Amino acid sequence: MISDGQISQGRIQRTALVGGLTLSFVAVVLCLLVGELGVRLFEPAASLWRYPNLATLDRKYNHIIMSPHMRYDELLGHQPLEGVAGMFMGRPISFSADGLRNHNLNLAPRQEPVVLAVGDSFTEGWAVGDDETWPAHLERDTGWRVLNAGVRGYGLDQMVLRAERLAPRFKPRVIVLAFIPDDIYRVGLSIRQAYHKPYFVPAGETIELRGVPVPRTPVSDGFDAVRRVLGYSYLIDFVMRRLDAVDLWHGDTFKSGVDGDLVSCRLMGRFAALARREDAKGLIVAFPEDLAKVGPRDAATSRAGAARMLDCARRAGLATLDADQGFAAAGAQRDPESFYFDRHFTDRGNALAARLIASVLEGVGTDRR
């Protein structure tokens, strides 16, 4: 039989346990609040007055798909909407009936030779006007007809697929593929910024396409409810970035499980095969990123990745250009604001990129093989 003393002792123990747990909970909450306040005070990008949900922000403000200028494509994931025109980040933007970005419409149309430019937002032209992209500058510099087939958000895989779609149609003398190091990372993704994309996997000595038709289903996982509550914490986002776990926390980017470097290198061979098949010259261009935004450690890693890819391109028989030295010689590291805006080229940066590419094209030549 349990005595009154034992019952009383049990109540005391339960009360002590509840009190201890409550005290621990309060202490943890206070520590988290202090940490949240501290990181918001000392992190330049943080704010004491704005509290967006950082875990879902990329989905809410995704400029890749959630844009009146882009549409779904079952092979590429997304591509420009044909014939659309408007404003983007305060600058005029328009696309032709072929889904190519317009430029130099006030000049007499050029016919030959044709240069097809594929790439990501650096080629499409991010936050610059139609006539301020590097393909627009290249057309004026060379007098050749340049087709701007760049698309924001593309990885190397999507660039090669878009080149394969357009080259047989436009019969270019030269195909220029321009990339930044991050485009190599994108090759290893099946989902980027909450949208599905095509991807390649190694198959023996070659690669095979996967993920097509590209799904249109929304991206979600079991942590979305947690993100909707805790995503407002800058502290959690700060810690996840330091742990290199942003993709896991945001839940909008998923890896395909392949080696992006390996697949990207084999994509250079696939691109070279396209150039031979279309009797065109192939040029691979590596653009430098804004060192002021990337940081020295990430910049060194990025440059090494770009160098490896250019080496793969040369071994595949392609002409190459590493634009890093040209930008450094022009003073881009000393005065990045003149060459970059929002991590992308300004009009001045695009003009420099076009001059560097034009100098290489002179050596590549435009005569048919």
C-alpha positions as CSV (number, residue, x, y, z in Angstrom):
1,M,0.0,0.0,0.0
2,I,1.3,3.4,-1.0
3,S,1.6,5.8,1.9
4,D,0.6,9.5,2.0
5,G,4.3,10.3,2.3
6,Q,5.2,8.5,-0.9
7,I,2.3,10.2,-2.8
8,S,3.5,13.5,-1.5
9,Q,7.1,12.7,-2.5
10,G,6.0,11.8,-6.0
11,R,4.1,15.1,-6.3
12,I,7.2,17.0,-5.2
13,Q,9.3,15.1,-7.8
14,R,6.9,15.7,-10.6
15,T,6.6,19.4,-9.6
16,A,10.4,19.7,-9.6
17,L,10.7,17.9,-13.0
18,V,8.1,20.2,-14.5
19,G,9.8,23.2,-13.0
20,G,13.2,22.2,-14.2
21,L,11.9,21.5,-17.7
22,T,10.1,24.8,-17.7
23,L,13.2,26.6,-16.5
24,S,15.3,24.9,-19.2
25,F,12.8,25.8,-21.9
26,V,12.7,29.4,-20.8
27,A,16.6,29.5,-20.7
28,V,16.8,28.0,-24.2
29,V,14.2,30.4,-25.6
30,L,16.1,33.4,-24.0
31,C,19.4,32.2,-25.4
32,L,17.8,31.9,-28.9
33,L,16.3,35.3,-28.6
34,V,19.6,36.8,-27.5
35,G,21.3,35.0,-30.4
36,E,18.6,36.2,-32.9
37,L,19.1,39.8,-31.6
38,G,22.9,39.5,-31.8
39,V,23.1,38.2,-35.3
40,R,20.6,40.8,-36.5
41,L,22.6,43.5,-34.9
42,F,26.0,42.5,-36.3
43,E,25.2,40.9,-39.7
44,P,25.1,43.6,-42.4
45,A,22.5,41.8,-44.4
46,A,20.1,41.4,-41.4
47,S,17.5,43.8,-40.1
48,L,15.8,44.5,-36.8
49,W,12.7,45.8,-38.6
50,R,12.1,43.4,-41.5
51,Y,11.2,39.7,-40.8
52,P,10.7,37.9,-44.1
53,N,10.5,34.1,-44.1
54,L,14.0,33.4,-45.3
55,A,13.4,29.7,-45.8
56,T,10.7,30.3,-48.4
57,L,11.9,33.7,-49.8
58,D,13.6,32.1,-52.8
59,R,10.3,30.5,-53.8
60,K,8.3,33.6,-53.3
61,Y,10.6,35.8,-55.3
62,N,11.9,33.3,-57.8
63,H,12.8,35.4,-60.9
64,I,13.4,32.3,-63.0
65,I,9.9,30.9,-63.5
66,M,7.7,33.3,-61.6
67,S,8.1,35.9,-64.3
68,P,5.8,37.1,-67.1
69,H,8.8,36.6,-69.5
70,M,9.2,32.8,-68.9
71,R,7.1,29.8,-69.7
72,Y,7.3,26.0,-69.0
73,D,9.1,23.8,-71.4
74,E,9.0,20.0,-71.1
75,L,12.6,19.5,-72.2
76,L,14.4,22.5,-70.8
77,G,12.2,23.2,-67.7
78,H,11.7,26.8,-68.7
79,Q,12.5,29.1,-71.6
80,P,11.5,32.7,-72.7
81,L,8.0,33.4,-73.7
82,E,7.9,34.1,-77.4
83,G,7.0,37.7,-78.4
84,V,6.8,39.1,-74.9
85,A,7.9,42.6,-73.9
86,G,8.0,44.7,-70.8
87,M,10.2,45.8,-68.0
88,F,12.5,43.8,-65.7
89,M,14.3,45.3,-62.8
90,G,13.7,48.7,-64.2
91,R,15.1,47.9,-67.7
92,P,13.3,47.2,-71.0
93,I,13.2,43.5,-72.0
94,S,11.7,41.8,-75.0
95,F,11.9,38.5,-76.8
96,S,11.4,37.7,-80.5
97,A,8.8,35.3,-81.9
98,D,11.6,32.7,-81.7
99,G,12.1,33.2,-78.0
100,L,15.4,35.0,-78.4
101,R,16.1,38.2,-76.6
102,N,15.8,41.2,-79.0
103,H,18.6,43.7,-79.5
104,N,19.7,46.4,-82.0
105,L,16.2,46.6,-83.5
106,N,17.0,50.2,-84.7
107,L,19.8,49.0,-86.9
108,A,19.6,47.3,-90.3
109,P,19.2,43.6,-89.8
110,R,22.3,41.5,-90.2
111,Q,22.2,38.2,-92.1
112,E,25.7,36.5,-92.2
113,P,27.6,35.1,-90.5
114,V,25.3,33.9,-87.7
115,V,26.6,33.5,-84.1
116,L,24.4,31.6,-81.7
117,A,24.9,32.5,-78.0
118,V,23.7,30.2,-75.3
119,G,24.2,30.7,-71.6
120,D,22.5,31.7,-68.4
121,S,21.3,35.1,-67.0
122,F,24.8,36.6,-67.9
123,T,24.0,36.0,-71.5
124,E,20.3,36.7,-71.5
125,G,21.2,40.0,-69.7
126,W,20.2,40.5,-66.1
127,A,19.0,44.0,-65.1
128,V,20.2,45.5,-68.4
129,G,18.3,46.8,-71.4
130,D,17.9,44.9,-74.7
131,D,20.8,46.7,-76.3
132,E,23.1,46.3,-73.3
133,T,23.6,42.6,-73.3
134,W,27.0,41.2,-74.4
135,P,25.4,39.5,-77.5
136,A,24.0,43.0,-78.4
137,H,27.5,44.5,-78.1
138,L,29.1,41.7,-80.0
139,E,26.7,42.2,-82.9
140,R,27.6,45.9,-83.1
141,D,31.4,45.2,-82.6
142,T,31.6,42.5,-85.3
143,G,28.8,43.4,-87.8
144,W,27.8,39.7,-87.5
145,R,24.3,38.6,-86.7
146,V,24.2,37.4,-83.1
147,L,21.3,35.5,-81.7
148,N,20.8,35.8,-77.9
149,A,19.5,32.4,-76.7
150,G,20.6,32.9,-73.1
151,V,18.1,32.0,-70.4
152,R,18.2,32.9,-66.7
153,G,18.8,30.1,-64.3
154,Y,20.2,27.6,-66.8
155,G,22.9,25.1,-66.0
156,L,25.4,23.8,-68.5
157,D,23.1,20.9,-69.2
158,Q,20.2,23.1,-70.2
159,M,22.5,25.4,-72.3
160,V,23.7,22.4,-74.4
161,L,20.1,21.1,-74.8
162,R,19.0,24.6,-76.0
163,A,21.9,24.8,-78.4
164,E,20.9,21.3,-79.8
165,R,17.4,22.6,-80.3
166,L,18.3,25.9,-82.0
167,A,21.4,25.2,-84.0
168,P,19.8,23.0,-86.7
169,R,17.2,25.7,-87.2
170,F,19.4,28.8,-87.5
171,K,22.6,27.1,-89.0
172,P,25.1,29.3,-87.1
173,R,28.7,29.6,-88.2
174,V,29.7,29.9,-84.5
175,I,28.1,28.7,-81.3
176,V,29.2,30.4,-78.2
177,L,28.4,28.8,-74.8
178,A,29.2,31.2,-71.9
179,F,29.0,30.0,-68.3
180,I,29.9,30.9,-64.8
181,P,31.2,28.4,-62.3
182,D,27.8,28.0,-60.6
183,D,26.4,26.6,-63.8
184,I,28.6,23.5,-63.2
185,Y,26.9,23.0,-59.8
186,R,23.5,23.3,-61.4
187,V,24.3,20.3,-63.6
188,G,24.1,18.1,-60.4
189,L,20.6,19.3,-59.5
190,S,17.2,17.8,-60.4
191,I,15.3,20.7,-58.7
192,R,16.5,24.2,-58.4
193,Q,14.7,27.0,-56.6
194,A,11.6,24.9,-56.2
195,Y,11.3,24.0,-59.9
196,H,12.2,20.8,-61.7
197,K,14.9,20.7,-64.4
198,P,16.3,18.1,-66.8
199,Y,19.6,16.5,-65.8
200,F,22.1,14.0,-67.2
201,V,23.6,10.9,-65.5
202,P,26.8,9.0,-66.5
203,A,26.2,5.9,-68.6
204,G,29.4,4.1,-69.4
205,E,31.7,6.6,-71.2
206,T,28.8,8.9,-72.1
207,I,25.8,10.5,-70.4
208,E,22.0,10.0,-70.6
209,L,19.2,12.5,-70.2
210,R,16.9,12.1,-67.2
211,G,13.9,14.0,-65.7
212,V,12.1,14.6,-69.0
213,P,9.4,15.5,-69.6
214,V,10.2,17.9,-66.8
215,P,7.6,17.6,-64.1
216,R,5.2,20.5,-63.4
217,T,4.3,19.3,-59.9
218,P,5.0,21.6,-57.0
219,V,8.1,20.9,-54.9
220,S,7.4,20.0,-51.3
221,D,8.7,17.8,-48.4
222,G,7.8,17.0,-44.8
223,F,9.5,20.1,-43.4
224,D,7.4,22.8,-45.1
225,A,5.3,23.3,-41.9
226,V,8.5,23.8,-39.9
227,R,9.8,26.3,-42.4
228,R,6.6,28.3,-42.3
229,V,7.1,28.8,-38.6
230,L,10.9,28.9,-38.0
231,G,11.8,30.4,-41.4
232,Y,11.5,33.9,-40.0
233,S,14.6,33.3,-37.8
234,Y,17.8,34.9,-39.1
235,L,19.7,33.0,-36.5
236,I,18.6,29.6,-37.9
237,D,19.3,30.8,-41.5
238,F,22.8,32.0,-40.4
239,V,23.6,28.7,-38.8
240,M,22.4,26.7,-41.8
241,R,24.6,28.8,-44.1
242,R,27.6,28.2,-41.9
243,L,26.9,24.5,-42.0
244,D,26.5,24.6,-45.8
245,A,23.0,23.2,-45.3
246,V,21.0,26.0,-47.0
247,D,19.5,23.7,-49.6
248,L,18.3,21.3,-46.9
249,W,16.8,24.1,-44.9
250,H,15.1,26.0,-47.7
251,G,13.9,22.7,-49.2
252,D,13.9,24.2,-52.8
253,T,17.0,22.6,-54.3
254,F,17.6,18.9,-54.6
255,K,20.7,17.1,-56.0
256,S,20.4,14.4,-58.6
257,G,23.2,12.4,-57.0
258,V,25.6,12.7,-59.9
259,D,29.1,14.3,-60.1
260,G,28.5,17.7,-61.6
261,D,32.1,18.1,-62.7
262,L,32.1,14.7,-64.5
263,V,28.8,15.3,-66.3
264,S,29.8,18.9,-67.2
265,C,33.1,17.6,-68.7
266,R,31.2,15.1,-70.8
267,L,28.7,17.8,-71.8
268,M,31.7,19.6,-73.5
269,G,32.1,16.5,-75.7
270,R,28.4,16.5,-76.5
271,F,28.6,20.2,-77.4
272,A,31.7,19.6,-79.6
273,A,29.7,16.8,-81.4
274,L,26.9,19.3,-82.0
275,A,29.3,21.8,-83.5
276,R,30.8,19.2,-85.8
277,R,27.4,18.0,-86.8
278,E,26.2,21.5,-87.7
279,D,29.5,22.4,-89.4
280,A,30.0,25.2,-86.9
281,K,32.8,26.5,-84.8
282,G,32.3,26.0,-81.0
283,L,33.6,28.5,-78.4
284,I,33.3,28.0,-74.6
285,V,33.6,31.1,-72.5
286,A,34.1,31.2,-68.7
287,F,32.8,34.5,-67.2
288,P,34.2,35.7,-63.8
289,E,31.9,36.3,-60.9
290,D,31.8,39.4,-58.7
291,L,34.7,38.8,-56.2
292,A,33.2,41.4,-53.9
293,K,30.1,39.2,-53.5
294,V,31.7,35.7,-53.8
295,G,34.6,36.0,-51.3
296,P,38.2,34.9,-51.8
297,R,37.8,31.3,-50.7
298,D,34.7,30.7,-52.9
299,A,36.3,32.6,-55.7
300,A,39.4,30.4,-55.7
301,T,37.1,27.3,-55.8
302,S,35.1,28.8,-58.6
303,R,38.1,29.6,-60.7
304,A,39.5,26.1,-60.3
305,G,36.1,24.7,-61.4
306,A,36.1,27.0,-64.4
307,A,39.6,26.0,-65.3
308,R,38.8,22.3,-65.2
309,M,35.8,22.9,-67.5
310,L,37.8,24.9,-70.0
311,D,40.4,22.1,-70.0
312,C,37.6,19.6,-70.8
313,A,36.5,21.9,-73.6
314,R,40.0,22.1,-75.1
315,R,40.4,18.3,-75.0
316,A,37.1,18.0,-76.8
317,G,38.5,20.2,-79.6
318,L,36.6,23.4,-78.7
319,A,38.0,27.0,-78.7
320,T,38.0,28.5,-75.2
321,L,38.2,31.9,-73.5
322,D,38.8,32.5,-69.8
323,A,37.5,36.1,-69.4
324,D,38.9,36.4,-65.9
325,Q,42.2,37.9,-67.0
326,G,40.5,40.4,-69.3
327,F,38.3,41.6,-66.5
328,A,41.2,41.8,-64.0
329,A,43.2,43.8,-66.5
330,A,40.3,46.2,-67.0
331,G,40.1,46.9,-63.2
332,A,37.0,44.9,-62.4
333,Q,38.5,43.8,-59.0
334,R,39.3,47.4,-58.1
335,D,36.0,48.9,-59.2
336,P,33.4,46.1,-59.2
337,E,30.5,48.5,-59.1
338,S,31.3,49.6,-62.7
339,F,31.3,46.1,-64.0
340,Y,28.7,44.3,-61.9
341,F,25.2,44.9,-60.6
342,D,23.4,42.3,-58.5
343,R,26.2,39.8,-59.2
344,H,25.8,40.3,-63.0
345,F,27.4,42.4,-65.7
346,T,26.5,46.0,-66.1
347,D,26.4,47.5,-69.6
348,R,30.1,48.2,-69.2
349,G,30.8,44.7,-68.1
350,N,28.9,43.3,-71.1
351,A,30.7,45.6,-73.5
352,L,34.0,44.3,-72.1
353,A,32.8,40.7,-72.4
354,A,31.8,41.3,-76.0
355,R,35.3,42.7,-76.9
356,L,37.0,39.7,-75.3
357,I,34.8,37.3,-77.2
358,A,35.2,39.2,-80.5
359,S,39.0,39.0,-80.2
360,V,38.8,35.2,-79.9
361,L,36.3,34.9,-82.7
362,E,38.8,36.6,-85.0
363,G,41.2,33.7,-84.4
364,V,38.5,31.1,-84.6
365,G,37.3,32.2,-88.0
366,T,33.8,32.0,-89.4
367,D,34.3,30.1,-92.6
368,R,32.6,26.7,-92.9
369,R,34.8,23.7,-92.5
